[in-house]
Amino acid sequence: MAATETPAPHTIFTEDHDALRESIRAFVEREVAPHVEAWEEQTFPDSIVRRMGELGLLGLAMPEELGGQGGDYFTNIVLAEEIARSGSGGFLMGLSVHTDMVMPTVHKFGTPEQHRRWLVPGIAGEAIYALGITEPDAGSDVAAIGTRAVRDGDEWVINGSKTYITNGHRAQMIVLVAKTDPDAGYDGFTLFMVPMDAPGVVREQKLEKMGMHASDTALLAFQDVRVGDDAVLGQVGGGFRHIMWELQAERAIAAAGCLAYAQLAFDTTLAYALERRTFGRPLGSHQAIRHKFAQMATELEASRQLIYATARDYAAGAYNVREISMAKLKATQVAWDVADQCVQIHGGAGYMREYPVERIMRDLRLYRIGAGADEIMLDVIGKSLGL
């Protein structure tokens, strides 16, 4: 496969998916890639989200009556893969939270009125959303979440904090996980759609990160924030189950985007190895380097096929948590290894910010932590084996 070729065809994609891929790729090359370096310093602008809404790219799998395109689950995989080609992990991350984490959850568990209020502007690009799970003292251990929502008449009063929140400084709404019954265990959590301009919502700090510089990440506080029953998403007490459903749907898409970003590092490095000359011949012609590329290409393709097969089964109705966990684990580890090898092949140049592999490596490190750390994925897989 040449460096610039699309991945080999797979049964989950049709001609319509291929046409969509070409359209998104043209958009990325024209309106995203030229601005990636600037976004590393300033974060991506809200205007690019509005532009994607105008082009119909934010609601690919959403119903047409809400302004979406009525496509299938695989359309969002195509979107993630092609946005990854832009070279901006931060933009991919911010967009993915909006399109793959928040909006599908609102669509799945929301009421028609909630769809009109939140999905319509979200699909149009007039608003962007955040997801609030992680807290300073609670990450993978969801049971440790301390944010509370207490009933007070016909309202809920929310107090607590959330951290590492992607889009936290630009979002108009956050889907918030809060504890509504501290004695009910996993049945004591509820999801709330909280407007970010509600009194008591405090955007405390813009966090500085190793990578994903193009996305904003926030520390948020909720101080006596009052919302009505119309802010409850799904069932009171059903928040844990709802968010677990969301994570399965999102993990396969995240794995695809992550792997596509690593593919960009591979493609960029292959081009470099064909042009760079060492000891009188192209760098890539040396056996040690040639074997690195062969190993990377094999791991990338094996991971891609695992993701696609897993996504196919999920879209067909399987709740294949073990396979999704495997795909997420494998893809993110392979992506990190590929990025590491690509920096190594570049040598000193790979350590310089002017070369994209430096940014890709920093960005990719987050995927082994977010949406389920490696250790959590391994535990899920191990338990599924009866251990």
Legacy VTK file of the C-alpha trace (Angstrom):
# vtk DataFile Version 3.0
C-alpha trace
ASCII
DATASET POLYDATA
POINTS 387 float
0.000 0.000 0.000
1.429 3.335 -1.011
1.854 5.983 1.648
-1.089 8.054 0.449
-3.548 5.263 -0.307
-6.802 4.719 1.544
-6.825 1.573 3.730
-7.836 -1.593 1.892
-11.587 -1.991 1.329
-13.543 -3.721 4.051
-17.023 -5.160 4.134
-18.290 -2.524 6.574
-17.833 0.213 3.965
-19.979 0.787 0.881
-19.588 3.079 -2.108
-21.497 5.704 -0.150
-18.918 5.497 2.647
-16.131 5.829 0.075
-17.751 8.943 -1.391
-18.158 10.382 2.102
-14.494 9.678 2.801
-13.424 11.544 -0.312
-15.624 14.510 0.610
-14.293 14.729 4.169
-10.716 14.305 2.980
-11.120 17.227 0.583
-12.569 19.348 3.393
-9.702 18.440 5.712
-7.047 19.234 3.135
-8.713 22.532 2.242
-9.976 23.906 5.557
-8.265 22.072 8.413
-4.708 20.981 7.586
-3.458 24.491 6.680
-4.344 25.750 10.166
-3.080 22.908 12.336
0.095 24.657 13.470
-1.801 27.790 14.510
-4.353 25.734 16.433
-1.558 24.182 18.464
-0.981 27.629 19.937
-4.564 28.941 20.100
-6.824 25.809 20.039
-9.188 25.263 17.144
-11.808 27.993 16.591
-15.540 27.459 17.020
-15.946 28.635 13.429
-14.571 25.327 12.089
-17.282 23.491 14.015
-19.920 25.765 12.510
-18.433 25.112 9.088
-18.705 21.371 9.612
-22.307 21.844 10.638
-22.984 23.731 7.410
-21.475 20.850 5.450
-23.554 18.258 7.301
-20.555 16.561 8.917
-21.623 16.738 12.569
-24.746 14.602 12.350
-23.703 11.878 9.938
-25.499 9.157 11.916
-28.277 11.393 13.269
-31.889 11.383 11.968
-32.696 13.640 9.060
-35.619 15.209 10.931
-33.093 16.658 13.406
-30.847 17.980 10.659
-28.627 14.911 10.434
-27.702 12.779 7.448
-29.408 9.574 8.546
-26.260 7.507 8.069
-25.059 4.445 9.940
-22.523 3.864 12.711
-19.717 3.466 10.195
-20.056 7.031 8.934
-18.595 8.283 12.209
-15.677 5.880 11.814
-15.006 7.415 8.404
-15.204 10.885 9.956
-12.750 10.011 12.749
-10.268 8.446 10.334
-10.309 11.386 7.958
-10.144 14.079 10.647
-7.086 12.241 11.994
-5.399 12.843 8.624
-5.424 16.568 9.390
-2.536 16.054 11.793
-4.334 17.686 14.725
-5.050 15.267 17.520
-6.575 18.044 19.594
-9.135 18.879 16.925
-9.951 15.185 16.515
-10.392 14.842 20.274
-12.594 17.911 20.707
-14.754 16.914 17.775
-15.040 13.290 18.907
-16.348 14.279 22.328
-19.094 16.248 20.600
-20.025 13.802 17.828
-19.238 10.403 19.374
-19.678 10.815 23.127
-22.307 13.443 23.855
-24.711 13.580 20.930
-25.255 9.796 20.588
-26.009 9.625 24.313
-28.518 12.480 24.083
-30.113 10.824 21.050
-30.295 7.388 22.695
-31.704 8.454 26.066
-33.159 11.910 25.461
-36.766 12.966 24.949
-38.035 14.562 21.726
-37.906 17.951 23.434
-34.318 17.366 24.555
-33.475 16.349 20.993
-34.848 19.622 19.696
-33.106 21.670 22.343
-29.663 20.102 22.146
-29.233 17.888 19.093
-30.507 20.357 16.509
-27.949 23.095 17.363
-25.249 20.484 17.988
-25.744 18.994 14.524
-25.834 22.467 12.972
-22.517 23.403 14.603
-24.151 26.221 16.532
-23.143 24.614 19.830
-20.473 22.214 21.021
-20.735 19.926 24.025
-18.636 18.331 26.756
-18.847 15.177 28.866
-18.238 15.370 32.604
-17.190 12.101 34.241
-13.671 12.443 35.660
-13.093 14.259 38.942
-9.938 15.150 40.874
-10.464 12.044 43.030
-12.393 9.796 40.634
-11.426 8.574 37.173
-11.710 4.923 36.230
-13.271 4.285 39.644
-16.702 5.681 38.754
-18.085 4.625 42.127
-15.848 7.256 43.731
-17.558 10.143 41.918
-18.390 12.815 44.485
-20.455 15.280 42.454
-23.917 15.272 44.031
-27.337 16.202 42.729
-29.900 16.635 45.502
-33.611 17.025 44.980
-35.030 20.362 46.203
-38.703 20.764 45.360
-39.068 20.531 41.600
-35.356 21.183 41.005
-32.023 19.445 41.401
-29.108 21.195 43.123
-25.702 20.105 41.856
-22.415 20.501 43.708
-19.011 19.107 42.817
-16.136 19.373 40.385
-14.942 17.760 37.176
-11.468 17.761 35.665
-9.727 16.953 32.378
-12.898 18.035 30.576
-12.369 18.333 26.823
-14.252 21.319 25.345
-14.831 22.546 28.880
-14.009 26.157 28.048
-16.012 26.377 24.834
-18.991 24.104 25.517
-22.554 25.361 25.721
-23.693 22.236 27.562
-22.140 19.395 29.512
-23.556 15.915 30.067
-22.709 15.520 33.720
-22.480 12.322 35.774
-23.705 13.009 39.308
-24.581 10.888 42.309
-28.280 11.132 43.182
-28.478 8.283 45.703
-25.262 7.625 47.641
-26.666 4.384 49.080
-27.653 2.778 45.773
-24.206 1.830 44.460
-24.060 1.840 40.668
-27.806 2.526 40.590
-27.255 5.837 42.345
-25.946 7.853 39.386
-27.885 10.098 37.012
-26.944 12.030 33.891
-27.779 15.743 33.701
-27.560 18.059 30.696
-26.300 21.232 32.338
-26.138 24.518 30.384
-22.677 25.934 30.892
-24.075 29.435 31.398
-26.193 28.290 34.362
-25.514 30.208 37.603
-22.958 28.349 39.690
-21.047 26.754 36.812
-17.438 27.911 37.127
-14.794 27.306 34.458
-11.972 27.389 36.958
-8.824 26.637 35.025
-7.570 25.934 31.535
-5.321 22.918 31.954
-1.979 22.580 30.195
-1.241 19.169 28.705
1.566 17.088 27.224
-0.271 16.899 23.906
-3.650 17.579 22.285
-2.812 21.291 22.466
-5.431 22.203 19.874
-8.251 21.238 22.252
-9.175 23.089 25.425
-9.272 21.067 28.636
-10.903 22.402 31.779
-11.206 22.091 35.509
-14.851 22.850 36.302
-16.739 23.571 39.512
-20.480 23.295 40.124
-21.649 25.399 43.050
-25.348 25.089 43.904
-26.250 24.740 40.230
-30.025 24.401 39.865
-31.622 22.478 37.006
-35.102 21.108 36.448
-36.305 17.640 35.542
-35.912 18.580 31.894
-32.151 18.410 32.463
-32.255 14.725 33.457
-30.993 12.526 30.613
-32.543 9.072 30.663
-33.631 7.500 33.903
-32.903 8.828 37.374
-30.515 6.212 38.773
-29.686 4.906 35.307
-26.687 7.118 34.676
-24.038 4.444 35.142
-25.712 2.088 32.663
-26.246 4.929 30.203
-22.621 6.027 30.312
-21.364 2.447 29.977
-23.422 2.149 26.784
-21.870 5.389 25.524
-18.340 4.223 26.246
-18.747 1.027 24.210
-20.094 2.931 21.205
-17.343 5.522 21.423
-14.364 3.250 22.063
-14.431 1.566 18.653
-14.617 4.952 16.925
-11.830 6.313 19.124
-9.699 3.291 18.280
-10.238 3.922 14.563
-9.303 7.592 14.870
-6.274 6.803 16.978
-5.036 4.212 14.520
-5.601 6.544 11.570
-3.507 9.175 13.339
-0.728 6.612 13.744
-1.133 5.766 10.048
-0.439 9.426 9.294
2.796 9.148 11.280
3.671 6.011 9.312
2.913 7.639 5.946
4.870 10.766 6.817
7.832 8.738 8.003
7.790 6.449 4.970
7.994 9.495 2.708
10.879 10.808 4.835
12.720 7.469 4.650
12.422 7.406 0.858
13.893 10.918 0.544
16.494 11.005 3.327
19.856 9.590 2.316
22.332 8.030 4.724
25.592 6.295 3.851
24.970 7.033 0.199
21.489 5.549 -0.161
17.883 6.121 0.940
17.340 5.633 4.661
14.517 3.181 4.036
16.720 0.859 1.990
18.689 -0.179 5.074
17.464 -3.537 6.336
17.043 -2.357 9.936
14.743 0.465 8.816
12.944 -1.637 6.196
12.071 -4.213 8.840
10.716 -1.509 11.143
8.307 -0.425 8.416
7.292 -4.003 7.701
6.505 -4.633 11.355
4.576 -1.382 11.719
2.541 -2.010 8.569
1.604 -5.473 9.827
0.531 -4.222 13.246
-1.456 -1.338 11.772
-3.355 -3.597 9.394
-4.061 -6.260 12.018
-5.388 -3.610 14.406
-7.491 -2.002 11.673
-9.156 -5.292 10.780
-9.894 -5.982 14.458
-11.522 -2.557 14.816
-13.623 -2.990 11.680
-14.793 -6.488 12.624
-15.674 -5.312 16.120
-17.531 -2.274 14.778
-19.452 -4.473 12.358
-20.680 -6.715 15.156
-21.553 -3.781 17.405
-23.533 -2.090 14.632
-25.397 -5.368 14.088
-26.622 -5.273 17.682
-23.948 -7.139 19.635
-22.945 -5.742 23.003
-19.412 -7.045 22.470
-17.666 -5.400 25.392
-14.731 -7.805 25.389
-13.958 -7.329 21.698
-14.382 -3.555 21.916
-11.984 -3.508 24.854
-9.522 -5.622 22.880
-9.759 -3.338 19.858
-9.279 -0.210 21.945
-6.344 -1.725 23.836
-4.611 -3.088 20.751
-5.129 0.001 18.594
-3.867 2.470 21.167
-0.808 0.409 22.058
0.059 -0.155 18.404
-0.463 3.536 17.662
1.915 4.507 20.453
4.534 1.992 19.314
4.266 3.210 15.719
4.662 6.841 16.770
7.697 5.915 18.852
9.308 4.080 15.941
8.532 6.951 13.585
10.284 9.434 15.860
13.231 7.017 16.072
13.467 6.692 12.288
13.484 10.474 11.940
16.379 10.618 14.396
17.061 14.085 15.779
14.545 15.567 13.352
11.797 13.542 14.984
12.414 15.356 18.249
11.875 18.730 16.624
8.491 20.460 16.633
8.771 21.304 12.940
8.214 17.628 12.097
4.659 16.294 12.600
5.734 13.012 14.195
6.755 14.911 17.334
3.220 16.238 17.782
1.582 12.956 16.814
3.545 11.061 19.436
2.571 13.502 22.193
-1.051 13.502 21.113
-1.348 9.726 20.856
-0.223 9.116 24.426
-3.631 10.218 25.720
-5.468 7.380 23.978
-3.901 4.833 26.334
-5.442 6.741 29.248
-8.719 8.306 28.109
-12.014 6.443 27.560
-10.659 3.514 29.539
-6.992 3.158 30.424
-4.966 0.140 29.279
-5.230 -1.355 32.738
-9.025 -1.048 32.772
-9.283 -2.630 29.320
-7.088 -5.515 30.458
-9.237 -5.992 33.540
-12.453 -6.003 31.483
-10.952 -8.581 29.120
-9.636 -10.702 31.971
-12.955 -10.735 33.802
-14.758 -11.668 30.601
-12.625 -14.823 30.575
-13.953 -15.793 33.983
-10.866 -14.704 35.891
LINES 1 388
387 0 1 2 3 4 5 6 7 8 9 10 11 12 13 14 15 16 17 18 19 20 21 22 23 24 25 26 27 28 29 30 31 32 33 34 35 36 37 38 39 40 41 42 43 44 45 46 47 48 49 50 51 52 53 54 55 56 57 58 59 60 61 62 63 64 65 66 67 68 69 70 71 72 73 74 75 76 77 78 79 80 81 82 83 84 85 86 87 88 89 90 91 92 93 94 95 96 97 98 99 100 101 102 103 104 105 106 107 108 109 110 111 112 113 114 115 116 117 118 119 120 121 122 123 124 125 126 127 128 129 130 131 132 133 134 135 136 137 138 139 140 141 142 143 144 145 146 147 148 149 150 151 152 153 154 155 156 157 158 159 160 161 162 163 164 165 166 167 168 169 170 171 172 173 174 175 176 177 178 179 180 181 182 183 184 185 186 187 188 189 190 191 192 193 194 195 196 197 198 199 200 201 202 203 204 205 206 207 208 209 210 211 212 213 214 215 216 217 218 219 220 221 222 223 224 225 226 227 228 229 230 231 232 233 234 235 236 237 238 239 240 241 242 243 244 245 246 247 248 249 250 251 252 253 254 255 256 257 258 259 260 261 262 263 264 265 266 267 268 269 270 271 272 273 274 275 276 277 278 279 280 281 282 283 284 285 286 287 288 289 290 291 292 293 294 295 296 297 298 299 300 301 302 303 304 305 306 307 308 309 310 311 312 313 314 315 316 317 318 319 320 321 322 323 324 325 326 327 328 329 330 331 332 333 334 335 336 337 338 339 340 341 342 343 344 345 346 347 348 349 350 351 352 353 354 355 356 357 358 359 360 361 362 363 364 365 366 367 368 369 370 371 372 373 374 375 376 377 378 379 380 381 382 383 384 385 386
